[in-house]
Amino acid sequence: MRRWIWALSLMAAGACCAEVMAAQVGQETAIINQDTLRRLSPRDSVTSKMEEFAELYGELMAYNEEYGPLFSWEELNMLPAYDSTADEWLHSTIRLWRPGEREPFRLGELLRKGRQLVLFRSKARSAEHWKPGATLFYRFASGNRLQWGVTLDHDAGEMIFRRGIWIDFVSFHLQLSRIGTFRRIVVGDYTVRFGQGLVAWNGFSFNGLGAVQNLRRNEMGLTAYTGSNEEQFFRGFGATFEWKRLQATLFGSVKKRDARITSDGFTSLLHTGIHRTETELERRNNLGEFVAGGNLSFRFDWLKIGATVLGYTYDHRNATTIRSDNRYQSRRQPFGSAGVDLLAVRGDWRLFGEWAIDGRAQMATLAGLLWDGGDGLEAGLVYRNYGKGYTAPFAGAYSKNSKPLNERAITGSFEYSWAHWRLLCSGEWCFFPWLKYNVGAPSHAYSTLLQLSRNIGRNSLVYLKIDYKHSEVGSRLPLVKSNRMGFRLHAQYGLGETWLLSHRLEYCLLVKSDVSQLLGGGALLLDAVYSPKERPLSGSARFALFRTTDWSTRIYAYERDAMQGFSFPPLYGYGVRGYLNVRYTLNRTFDFWLRGSGIRYLSAKHPSASAPTGKSLWEPEAKLQVRISW
């Protein structure tokens, strides 16, 4: 009981902070969902431009499926195909929703108009002795008013059947939207993403150098969880209330976590979700986690102010090993943090930020400014100051570290597009005032990125990317200075409306102050995409040849996959990798995917030509996916 009283009192304190800062103005919100887009008829005047904006339409559908409906025009900047030329079409297509507007919630009508989807995916790898994994998704959605779903997952190579467990991971969600004063109600598994992520942010968050819009987190609030990752969600109940310009969200979560537990308490949390050995099975779901929190926000014409609070505890004491690098991290239970965030939009400028404090008065601050100068010119700057003792295990703010702590940094990006050209420049400087894991002293890091691209026709472009990274590592003084330079030359061109071919040459150089040898590696990638219109068969393929010195010079290469899947394998050592991904659309209801891929490490006289330690010379894998939608 004391734990819950503490969490609720912290929530009340956060609400008071936001109320003091409130002003009085209004905002209108765009609701973009699959229902809105599918209702468009070829005879509609606004759909005459559907072909022109086909790529943007596809991205809207994919974004909606992944994150749910868009609730602000600003979120359109997340879509690569979006630019100002699409504004007229979008404003004619998308209905605006204003605070206070209510629609009747007719359950029978929503059930009749809803769409259903069943997706089955199975994957097997030689590394897991071809013991297949399987995932089954079921989704029902009626616009963004009503949706529910179930996910059943069993990872490849898992031996859960030994203990009578037939399904390793089960996820369920029910989401209702816009019912009276409720903006959203979620029961089951869900995510929360508030402010800039200093207090509460589940899910993937981009932290690398890149486009200007990547500098700012796009708040999504409370949303149902539809993935198969076994860590990045809460389980319980959440609700968002709305009254005029005020929104309030409350949520609570009770779930089990994988952990190493001794007689003293839990020594570490495990994040893989894999249960292949007896030891991993013993650590499966053996730690209870309790979370409660809330958010209060005021939305105006040009200003949004919010406050977030989150408290948590476990059913075992925190017995993690105290090292030099983590000695300032809090191990108290219960514990939590609270923060106040701001977003102001005036003309071409966007000011955003968040200030947070944890239960031991350790603080973290993030502030940024974006500028859209028009005519293809954009710029952004973000400043971060995270205390070495700031403890927020459910945070997901922009950071060079895995969590926002022990960091002072400035990140900037600049973009300029003219004619068929686009220039992107980005840089970052970081100072870590305290020790990091395997870094025995305060250290610095900085990186830069330069990318120049040219559009040479429909579906055809070429770009050159150069990036440089400097870091300091090592548990002993003096620290080892590491300098890595990467080069990428990419070209793609379309052959009619059916084929898309691309070539990429990538190379990196690595210099360390404690090694006289120059390390490096490179890769050559050849891709082909076949996507004919009004044909049932489509697919993609790749052949890659790579050779690197070791893991430190690895090269990551994104690969096309089945719907809602992804592959981003590291290439290191000496070998070849390829994949073939085929999709067959039987009709509007049935889709099938078959994907085969593998790495072949090449044997030769050169020492680095053999397979990396622990790897076999040949590692194939296969994936089958079926989608049924109606």
C-alpha positions as CSV (number, residue, x, y, z in Angstrom):
1,M,0.0,0.0,0.0
2,R,2.8,2.4,0.8
3,R,4.2,1.9,-2.7
4,W,0.9,3.0,-4.4
5,I,0.4,6.0,-2.0
6,W,3.9,7.1,-2.9
7,A,3.3,6.8,-6.7
8,L,-0.1,8.6,-6.5
9,S,1.4,11.5,-4.5
10,L,4.2,11.9,-7.1
11,M,1.6,12.0,-9.8
12,A,-0.3,14.8,-8.0
13,A,2.9,16.8,-7.6
14,G,3.5,16.6,-11.3
15,A,0.0,17.7,-12.1
16,C,0.4,20.8,-9.9
17,C,3.6,21.7,-11.8
18,A,1.8,21.7,-15.1
19,E,-1.2,23.6,-13.8
20,V,1.0,26.5,-12.7
21,M,2.5,26.8,-16.2
22,A,-0.8,26.7,-18.1
23,A,-2.1,29.5,-20.4
24,Q,-5.3,29.8,-22.4
25,V,-5.4,29.1,-26.1
26,G,-6.6,26.2,-28.5
27,Q,-5.4,23.6,-31.0
28,E,-7.0,21.5,-33.7
29,T,-5.8,18.0,-34.5
30,A,-5.7,15.9,-37.6
31,I,-7.0,12.4,-37.4
32,I,-5.4,10.3,-40.2
33,N,-6.4,6.6,-40.2
34,Q,-6.8,3.8,-42.6
35,D,-10.5,4.2,-42.7
36,T,-10.2,7.8,-43.8
37,L,-7.8,6.8,-46.6
38,R,-9.7,3.7,-47.8
39,R,-13.0,5.6,-48.1
40,L,-11.5,7.7,-50.9
41,S,-13.2,7.0,-54.3
42,P,-11.5,7.4,-57.7
43,R,-14.2,9.8,-58.6
44,D,-13.4,12.1,-55.6
45,S,-11.7,15.3,-56.7
46,V,-9.0,14.9,-54.0
47,T,-8.1,11.4,-55.3
48,S,-7.2,12.6,-58.7
49,K,-3.7,13.2,-57.2
50,M,-3.5,9.7,-55.6
51,E,-1.1,8.6,-58.3
52,E,1.1,11.6,-57.7
53,F,1.2,11.0,-54.0
54,A,1.2,7.2,-54.1
55,E,4.4,6.9,-52.1
56,L,3.1,9.3,-49.4
57,Y,-0.2,7.3,-49.3
58,G,1.7,4.1,-48.7
59,E,3.8,5.7,-45.9
60,L,0.6,7.0,-44.3
61,M,-0.9,3.5,-44.3
62,A,2.3,1.9,-42.9
63,Y,2.7,4.6,-40.2
64,N,-0.9,4.1,-39.1
65,E,-0.5,0.4,-38.9
66,E,2.7,0.7,-36.9
67,Y,1.9,3.7,-34.5
68,G,-1.8,4.2,-34.8
69,P,-3.5,7.4,-36.2
70,L,-1.7,10.7,-36.5
71,F,-2.9,13.3,-34.1
72,S,-1.1,16.4,-35.3
73,W,0.0,17.8,-38.7
74,E,3.5,18.0,-37.4
75,E,3.8,14.2,-37.4
76,L,3.7,14.3,-41.2
77,N,7.3,15.3,-41.0
78,M,8.1,11.8,-39.9
79,L,7.2,10.5,-43.4
80,P,10.1,10.7,-45.9
81,A,7.8,11.2,-48.8
82,Y,6.1,14.3,-47.3
83,D,6.8,17.8,-48.5
84,S,4.7,21.0,-48.7
85,T,3.4,20.1,-52.2
86,A,1.2,17.5,-50.6
87,D,-0.5,20.0,-48.2
88,E,-3.5,20.8,-50.4
89,W,-4.3,17.2,-51.0
90,L,-3.9,16.2,-47.4
91,H,-6.0,19.1,-46.1
92,S,-8.8,18.2,-48.6
93,T,-8.6,14.5,-47.6
94,I,-8.2,14.6,-43.8
95,R,-10.9,15.7,-41.4
96,L,-9.9,18.0,-38.6
97,W,-10.9,17.2,-35.0
98,R,-11.2,20.0,-32.4
99,P,-11.1,19.7,-28.7
100,G,-14.6,19.3,-27.3
101,E,-16.0,17.7,-30.5
102,R,-17.8,14.4,-29.8
103,E,-19.0,11.6,-32.0
104,P,-21.4,8.9,-30.9
105,F,-19.8,5.5,-30.1
106,R,-22.1,3.0,-31.9
107,L,-20.7,-0.4,-31.1
108,G,-22.8,-2.3,-33.5
109,E,-21.9,0.0,-36.4
110,L,-18.2,-0.1,-35.5
111,L,-18.3,-3.9,-35.4
112,R,-19.9,-4.1,-38.8
113,K,-17.4,-1.7,-40.4
114,G,-14.3,-3.2,-38.8
115,R,-11.5,-4.9,-40.6
116,Q,-9.8,-8.1,-39.4
117,L,-6.3,-9.4,-40.0
118,V,-4.6,-12.7,-39.2
119,L,-0.8,-12.9,-39.7
120,F,1.3,-16.0,-39.2
121,R,5.1,-15.9,-39.3
122,S,7.6,-18.7,-38.8
123,K,11.4,-18.5,-38.9
124,A,14.1,-21.1,-38.6
125,R,17.9,-20.9,-38.6
126,S,20.7,-23.4,-38.8
127,A,22.3,-21.7,-35.7
128,E,19.3,-22.9,-33.7
129,H,19.4,-26.4,-35.3
130,W,16.4,-25.5,-37.4
131,K,14.1,-25.5,-34.4
132,P,11.5,-23.1,-35.8
133,G,9.9,-20.1,-34.1
134,A,6.4,-18.9,-34.8
135,T,4.4,-15.7,-34.3
136,L,0.6,-15.4,-34.7
137,F,-1.1,-12.0,-34.8
138,Y,-4.8,-11.3,-34.8
139,R,-6.1,-7.7,-35.2
140,F,-9.6,-6.1,-35.3
141,A,-9.8,-2.4,-36.1
142,S,-12.7,-0.1,-36.9
143,G,-11.0,3.1,-37.8
144,N,-9.3,4.4,-34.8
145,R,-12.4,4.2,-32.5
146,L,-12.2,0.5,-31.7
147,Q,-9.5,-2.1,-31.9
148,W,-8.3,-5.2,-30.2
149,G,-5.8,-7.9,-30.9
150,V,-3.8,-10.9,-29.6
151,T,-0.2,-11.9,-30.2
152,L,1.3,-15.3,-29.6
153,D,5.0,-15.8,-30.0
154,H,7.6,-18.5,-29.7
155,D,11.2,-17.7,-30.6
156,A,13.4,-20.0,-32.8
157,G,15.4,-22.5,-30.8
158,E,13.4,-22.1,-27.6
159,M,12.8,-25.2,-25.4
160,I,9.8,-24.0,-23.4
161,F,7.9,-27.3,-24.1
162,R,10.2,-29.0,-21.6
163,R,8.3,-27.3,-18.8
164,G,4.8,-27.6,-20.2
165,I,4.8,-24.1,-21.6
166,W,3.3,-24.1,-25.1
167,I,3.4,-20.4,-25.8
168,D,6.4,-18.3,-24.7
169,F,4.8,-14.9,-25.0
170,V,1.1,-13.8,-25.1
171,S,0.0,-10.2,-25.6
172,F,-3.5,-8.8,-25.7
173,H,-4.9,-5.3,-26.1
174,L,-8.3,-3.6,-26.3
175,Q,-8.4,0.1,-27.3
176,L,-11.4,2.4,-27.4
177,S,-11.1,6.0,-28.6
178,R,-13.2,9.1,-28.3
179,I,-16.0,8.0,-25.9
180,G,-17.5,10.9,-24.1
181,T,-14.7,12.6,-22.1
182,F,-12.4,9.7,-22.7
183,R,-9.9,10.3,-25.5
184,R,-8.6,6.8,-25.2
185,I,-8.9,3.7,-23.0
186,V,-6.5,0.8,-23.3
187,V,-6.8,-2.5,-21.5
188,G,-4.0,-5.1,-21.7
189,D,-0.6,-4.3,-23.2
190,Y,0.2,-0.7,-24.1
191,T,3.0,1.8,-24.5
192,V,3.3,5.4,-23.2
193,R,5.4,8.1,-24.9
194,F,5.3,11.5,-23.4
195,G,7.4,14.7,-23.8
196,Q,10.9,14.1,-25.0
197,G,11.2,10.7,-23.2
198,L,13.0,11.7,-20.1
199,V,10.5,10.0,-17.8
200,A,8.3,7.6,-19.8
201,W,8.9,6.3,-23.3
202,N,8.3,2.7,-24.5
203,G,9.4,1.5,-27.8
204,F,12.0,2.2,-30.4
205,S,13.7,5.6,-30.4
206,F,16.2,6.9,-33.0
207,N,19.5,8.3,-31.5
208,G,21.9,8.6,-34.4
209,L,22.9,11.5,-36.6
210,G,20.5,12.2,-39.4
211,A,17.6,14.4,-40.6
212,V,16.6,17.5,-38.7
213,Q,13.2,16.1,-37.7
214,N,15.0,13.2,-36.0
215,L,16.2,15.6,-33.3
216,R,12.8,15.8,-31.7
217,R,10.7,13.0,-30.2
218,N,7.1,13.0,-31.5
219,E,4.9,12.4,-28.5
220,M,2.2,9.7,-29.0
221,G,0.8,9.4,-25.6
222,L,-1.1,6.2,-24.7
223,T,-1.3,3.6,-27.4
224,A,-2.1,-0.1,-27.6
225,Y,1.0,-2.4,-28.0
226,T,0.9,-4.6,-31.1
227,G,4.4,-5.9,-31.3
228,S,6.2,-9.1,-30.3
229,N,9.1,-7.6,-28.3
230,E,8.8,-9.0,-24.8
231,E,10.1,-6.0,-23.0
232,Q,9.1,-2.7,-24.5
233,F,5.5,-2.3,-23.1
234,F,3.4,-2.0,-20.0
235,R,0.6,-4.4,-19.0
236,G,-2.5,-3.3,-17.2
237,F,-4.8,-0.4,-17.8
238,G,-4.5,3.2,-19.1
239,A,-7.0,6.0,-19.9
240,T,-6.7,9.5,-21.4
241,F,-9.4,12.0,-20.4
242,E,-10.1,15.2,-22.3
243,W,-11.8,18.4,-21.3
244,K,-11.6,21.4,-23.5
245,R,-7.8,22.1,-23.8
246,L,-6.8,19.7,-21.0
247,Q,-5.7,16.1,-21.4
248,A,-4.9,13.8,-18.5
249,T,-3.6,10.3,-18.7
250,L,-3.4,7.7,-15.9
251,F,-1.9,4.3,-16.3
252,G,-0.9,1.3,-14.2
253,S,1.1,-1.8,-15.0
254,V,1.8,-5.2,-13.3
255,K,3.9,-7.7,-15.2
256,K,6.7,-10.3,-14.9
257,R,10.2,-9.7,-16.1
258,D,13.2,-12.0,-16.8
259,A,16.0,-11.5,-14.2
260,R,18.9,-13.1,-12.5
261,I,17.8,-13.5,-8.8
262,T,19.9,-14.5,-5.8
263,S,19.1,-14.7,-2.1
264,D,20.0,-11.0,-1.9
265,G,17.6,-9.9,-4.7
266,F,17.8,-9.4,-8.4
267,T,21.3,-8.8,-9.8
268,S,20.3,-7.8,-13.4
269,L,17.3,-7.6,-15.7
270,L,17.4,-9.7,-18.9
271,H,16.2,-8.1,-22.2
272,T,16.6,-10.8,-24.9
273,G,13.3,-12.6,-24.4
274,I,15.0,-15.8,-25.5
275,H,14.5,-19.1,-23.5
276,R,16.6,-21.8,-25.1
277,T,18.5,-23.3,-22.1
278,E,17.6,-24.6,-18.7
279,T,19.2,-21.5,-17.1
280,E,17.2,-19.1,-19.3
281,L,14.0,-21.0,-18.5
282,E,14.7,-20.7,-14.8
283,R,15.0,-16.9,-15.2
284,R,11.8,-16.6,-17.3
285,N,9.2,-14.3,-15.7
286,N,10.6,-14.6,-12.2
287,L,10.5,-10.9,-11.2
288,G,7.4,-8.9,-10.5
289,E,7.3,-5.3,-11.8
290,F,4.8,-2.6,-10.7
291,V,4.5,0.7,-12.4
292,A,2.0,3.6,-12.0
293,G,2.1,7.0,-13.6
294,G,0.3,9.8,-15.4
295,N,0.5,12.8,-17.7
296,L,-1.3,16.1,-17.7
297,S,-1.0,18.4,-20.7
298,F,-2.5,21.7,-21.9
299,R,-2.7,22.2,-25.7
300,F,-3.1,25.6,-27.3
301,D,-2.9,27.2,-30.7
302,W,0.9,27.6,-30.6
303,L,1.9,26.0,-27.2
304,K,1.7,22.7,-25.5
305,I,2.8,22.2,-21.9
306,G,2.8,18.9,-20.1
307,A,3.9,17.1,-17.0
308,T,4.7,13.4,-16.6
309,V,5.2,11.3,-13.5
310,L,6.1,7.6,-13.1
311,G,6.8,5.5,-10.1
312,Y,7.9,1.8,-10.0
313,T,9.0,-1.0,-7.7
314,Y,9.8,-4.7,-7.9
315,D,8.9,-7.7,-5.7
316,H,12.6,-8.3,-5.0
317,R,15.2,-5.8,-3.8
318,N,17.7,-4.4,-6.2
319,A,21.0,-6.2,-5.6
320,T,22.9,-5.2,-8.8
321,T,26.7,-5.1,-8.4
322,I,28.0,-1.7,-7.4
323,R,30.8,-0.7,-9.8
324,S,32.7,2.6,-10.3
325,D,30.5,3.5,-13.3
326,N,27.1,2.9,-11.8
327,R,27.7,3.8,-8.1
328,Y,25.5,6.9,-8.4
329,Q,22.5,5.0,-9.8
330,S,19.6,4.7,-7.4
331,R,18.7,1.2,-6.1
332,R,15.9,2.4,-3.9
333,Q,12.4,0.9,-4.0
334,P,9.9,2.3,-4.6
335,F,11.4,5.0,-6.9
336,G,10.4,7.2,-9.8
337,S,10.8,10.5,-11.6
338,A,8.7,13.4,-12.8
339,G,9.2,15.9,-15.7
340,V,7.7,19.0,-17.3
341,D,7.8,19.3,-21.2
342,L,7.1,22.1,-23.6
343,L,6.5,22.5,-27.3
344,A,6.0,25.9,-28.9
345,V,5.4,26.6,-32.6
346,R,5.8,30.2,-33.9
347,G,6.1,30.7,-37.6
348,D,9.0,28.8,-38.9
349,W,10.4,28.0,-35.4
350,R,9.7,25.0,-33.1
351,L,11.0,25.2,-29.5
352,F,10.8,22.0,-27.5
353,G,12.3,20.6,-24.3
354,E,11.8,18.6,-21.1
355,W,13.2,19.0,-17.6
356,A,13.0,15.9,-15.2
357,I,14.0,15.1,-11.7
358,D,14.1,11.7,-10.0
359,G,13.4,10.6,-6.4
360,R,16.9,11.6,-5.2
361,A,16.8,15.1,-6.8
362,Q,19.0,14.0,-9.7
363,M,18.1,16.0,-12.8
364,A,18.1,15.7,-16.6
365,T,17.4,18.5,-19.1
366,L,16.9,18.5,-22.9
367,A,16.2,21.6,-25.0
368,G,16.0,22.0,-28.7
369,L,15.1,24.4,-31.5
370,L,14.1,23.5,-35.1
371,W,13.8,26.0,-38.0
372,D,12.1,25.5,-41.3
373,G,13.3,28.3,-43.6
374,G,11.3,27.2,-46.6
375,D,12.7,26.5,-50.1
376,G,14.2,23.3,-48.8
377,L,16.2,24.8,-46.0
378,E,16.0,23.3,-42.4
379,A,18.2,23.4,-39.3
380,G,18.0,22.1,-35.8
381,L,20.0,22.1,-32.5
382,V,19.5,20.1,-29.3
383,Y,21.3,20.5,-26.0
384,R,21.3,17.7,-23.3
385,N,22.5,17.7,-19.7
386,Y,21.9,14.5,-17.9
387,G,23.1,14.0,-14.4
388,K,25.4,11.1,-13.6
389,G,22.9,9.8,-11.0
390,Y,19.7,10.4,-12.9
391,T,17.7,7.1,-12.7
392,A,14.8,6.5,-15.1
393,P,14.7,2.9,-16.4
394,F,11.6,3.6,-18.5
395,A,13.0,6.7,-20.3
396,G,13.8,6.8,-24.0
397,A,15.1,10.3,-24.6
398,Y,17.7,11.2,-27.2
399,S,21.1,10.1,-25.8
400,K,24.4,8.8,-26.8
401,N,24.1,6.3,-24.0
402,S,21.5,3.5,-23.7
403,K,19.7,5.6,-21.1
404,P,19.7,9.4,-20.4
405,L,22.4,9.8,-17.7
406,N,26.0,11.0,-17.4
407,E,26.0,13.1,-20.5
408,R,26.4,16.7,-21.7
409,A,26.0,17.1,-25.4
410,I,25.1,19.3,-28.3
411,T,23.7,17.9,-31.5
412,G,23.0,19.8,-34.7
413,S,21.7,19.1,-38.2
414,F,21.3,21.1,-41.4
415,E,19.5,20.2,-44.6
416,Y,19.3,22.0,-47.9
417,S,17.4,20.8,-51.0
418,W,17.6,22.6,-54.3
419,A,16.7,21.4,-57.8
420,H,17.5,17.7,-57.7
421,W,20.1,17.9,-55.0
422,R,19.9,17.4,-51.2
423,L,22.7,18.2,-48.7
424,L,22.6,16.9,-45.1
425,C,25.2,17.9,-42.5
426,S,25.0,16.7,-38.9
427,G,27.4,16.8,-36.0
428,E,27.5,15.9,-32.3
429,W,29.8,16.7,-29.4
430,C,29.5,14.7,-26.1
431,F,31.2,14.9,-22.7
432,F,30.7,12.1,-20.1
433,P,31.5,13.7,-16.7
434,W,31.7,10.3,-15.0
435,L,32.9,6.8,-15.7
436,K,31.1,4.6,-18.2
437,Y,31.1,0.8,-18.5
438,N,34.6,-0.2,-19.5
439,V,35.7,3.4,-19.6
440,G,37.9,4.3,-16.6
441,A,37.7,8.1,-16.6
442,P,35.5,11.0,-17.8
443,S,35.6,11.0,-21.6
444,H,34.7,12.8,-24.8
445,A,33.1,11.7,-28.0
446,Y,32.2,13.6,-31.2
447,S,30.9,12.6,-34.6
448,T,30.0,14.2,-37.9
449,L,28.0,13.2,-41.0
450,L,27.9,14.6,-44.5
451,Q,25.6,13.3,-47.2
452,L,25.1,14.6,-50.7
453,S,22.4,13.1,-52.9
454,R,21.0,13.8,-56.3
455,N,17.7,12.7,-57.7
456,I,18.3,11.6,-61.4
457,G,14.8,10.6,-62.3
458,R,11.8,8.6,-61.2
459,N,12.9,6.1,-58.5
460,S,16.6,6.9,-59.4
461,L,19.1,8.6,-57.2
462,V,22.8,8.6,-56.2
463,Y,24.3,9.7,-52.9
464,L,27.6,9.9,-51.1
465,K,27.8,9.6,-47.4
466,I,30.8,10.3,-45.2
467,D,30.8,9.9,-41.4
468,Y,33.5,10.3,-38.7
469,K,33.3,9.1,-35.1
470,H,35.8,9.8,-32.3
471,S,35.5,8.1,-28.9
472,E,37.6,7.3,-25.8
473,V,37.5,3.8,-24.4
474,G,39.5,1.6,-22.0
475,S,39.4,0.7,-18.3
476,R,42.9,2.0,-17.7
477,L,44.6,5.4,-18.1
478,P,45.4,6.8,-20.5
479,L,42.2,6.1,-22.4
480,V,42.4,4.6,-25.9
481,K,41.4,7.1,-28.6
482,S,39.3,5.5,-31.3
483,N,38.8,7.2,-34.7
484,R,36.5,5.6,-37.3
485,M,35.8,7.0,-40.8
486,G,33.1,5.5,-43.0
487,F,32.3,6.0,-46.7
488,R,29.3,5.0,-48.6
489,L,28.5,5.4,-52.3
490,H,24.9,4.3,-53.2
491,A,23.2,4.4,-56.6
492,Q,19.7,3.2,-57.5
493,Y,17.8,3.4,-60.7
494,G,14.4,2.3,-61.9
495,L,13.8,0.3,-65.0
496,G,10.3,1.2,-66.1
497,E,7.6,0.6,-63.5
498,T,8.7,-2.9,-62.7
499,W,12.3,-3.1,-61.6
500,L,14.5,-1.1,-59.1
501,L,18.2,-1.9,-59.1
502,S,20.7,-0.5,-56.6
503,H,24.4,-0.8,-55.9
504,R,26.3,0.2,-52.8
505,L,30.0,0.4,-52.0
506,E,30.8,0.8,-48.3
507,Y,34.2,1.1,-46.6
508,C,35.4,2.0,-43.1
509,L,38.8,2.8,-41.5
510,L,39.5,2.5,-37.8
511,V,42.5,3.8,-36.0
512,K,43.2,3.2,-32.3
513,S,45.9,4.8,-30.3
514,D,47.0,1.5,-28.7
515,V,47.2,-0.4,-32.0
516,S,49.8,0.5,-34.7
517,Q,47.8,-1.5,-37.3
518,L,45.2,0.2,-39.4
519,L,41.9,-1.6,-39.2
520,G,39.3,-1.5,-41.8
521,G,36.7,-3.3,-43.9
522,G,34.4,-3.0,-46.8
523,A,31.3,-4.4,-48.5
524,L,29.8,-4.4,-52.0
525,L,26.0,-4.8,-52.1
526,L,23.9,-5.5,-55.2
527,D,20.1,-5.3,-54.9
528,A,17.1,-5.9,-57.2
529,V,13.4,-5.2,-56.5
530,Y,10.7,-6.6,-58.7
531,S,7.2,-4.9,-58.1
532,P,5.0,-5.0,-61.2
533,K,1.6,-3.3,-61.1
534,E,-1.5,-5.5,-61.1
535,R,0.7,-8.7,-60.9
536,P,0.4,-11.1,-58.0
537,L,4.1,-11.9,-57.7
538,S,6.8,-9.5,-56.4
539,G,10.0,-9.7,-54.6
540,S,13.5,-8.5,-53.8
541,A,17.0,-10.0,-53.7
542,R,20.5,-9.1,-52.6
543,F,24.1,-10.3,-53.0
544,A,26.7,-8.9,-50.7
545,L,30.5,-9.5,-50.6
546,F,32.2,-8.2,-47.4
547,R,35.6,-8.3,-45.7
548,T,36.4,-6.6,-42.4
549,T,39.2,-6.9,-39.9
550,D,37.1,-7.8,-36.9
551,W,33.9,-6.9,-35.0
552,S,35.0,-3.3,-34.5
553,T,34.9,-2.7,-38.2
554,R,31.6,-4.4,-38.8
555,I,29.2,-2.9,-41.4
556,Y,25.4,-2.9,-40.9
557,A,23.2,-3.4,-44.0
558,Y,19.4,-3.1,-43.9
559,E,17.5,-5.8,-45.8
560,R,14.0,-5.9,-47.2
561,D,11.7,-8.4,-45.4
562,A,8.2,-9.6,-45.2
563,M,5.5,-7.1,-44.0
564,Q,6.1,-6.0,-40.4
565,G,9.4,-7.8,-40.3
566,F,12.9,-6.4,-40.6
567,S,16.5,-7.6,-40.9
568,F,19.6,-5.5,-40.1
569,P,22.5,-8.0,-39.9
570,P,26.1,-7.0,-39.1
571,L,28.7,-8.0,-41.7
572,Y,32.1,-8.8,-40.4
573,G,34.9,-11.3,-41.1
574,Y,35.2,-12.4,-44.8
575,G,32.3,-13.8,-46.7
576,V,29.2,-13.4,-48.8
577,R,25.6,-12.8,-47.8
578,G,22.4,-12.9,-49.8
579,Y,18.7,-13.1,-49.5
580,L,15.6,-13.7,-51.7
581,N,12.3,-12.4,-50.6
582,V,9.2,-13.3,-52.6
583,R,5.6,-12.1,-52.1
584,Y,2.5,-13.7,-53.7
585,T,-0.9,-11.9,-53.5
586,L,-3.6,-14.4,-54.2
587,N,-6.4,-11.8,-53.9
588,R,-7.5,-9.0,-51.6
589,T,-7.6,-11.4,-48.7
590,F,-4.6,-13.6,-48.9
591,D,-0.9,-12.7,-49.1
592,F,2.1,-15.1,-48.8
593,W,5.8,-14.3,-48.2
594,L,8.7,-16.7,-48.5
595,R,12.2,-15.5,-47.6
596,G,15.5,-17.3,-47.6
597,S,18.8,-15.8,-46.5
598,G,22.3,-16.8,-45.4
599,I,25.9,-16.0,-44.8
600,R,28.8,-18.0,-46.2
601,Y,32.2,-17.3,-44.6
602,L,34.9,-18.0,-47.1
603,S,37.9,-20.1,-46.2
604,A,41.3,-19.0,-47.5
605,K,44.9,-18.7,-46.4
606,H,44.4,-15.3,-45.0
607,P,43.8,-15.5,-41.2
608,S,40.8,-13.1,-41.3
609,A,39.1,-15.1,-44.0
610,S,37.8,-17.8,-41.7
611,A,34.5,-17.6,-39.9
612,P,34.4,-15.4,-36.8
613,T,34.8,-17.1,-33.4
614,G,31.7,-19.2,-32.6
615,K,30.4,-19.0,-36.1
616,S,30.0,-21.9,-38.6
617,L,31.1,-21.4,-42.2
618,W,27.5,-21.5,-43.5
619,E,24.5,-20.0,-41.7
620,P,21.2,-20.1,-43.6
621,E,17.8,-19.2,-42.4
622,A,14.2,-19.3,-43.8
623,K,11.0,-17.4,-43.1
624,L,7.4,-18.1,-44.1
625,Q,4.6,-15.5,-43.6
626,V,0.9,-15.6,-44.4
627,R,-1.5,-12.7,-44.1
628,I,-5.3,-13.0,-44.2
629,S,-7.3,-9.7,-44.1
630,W,-11.0,-9.0,-44.6
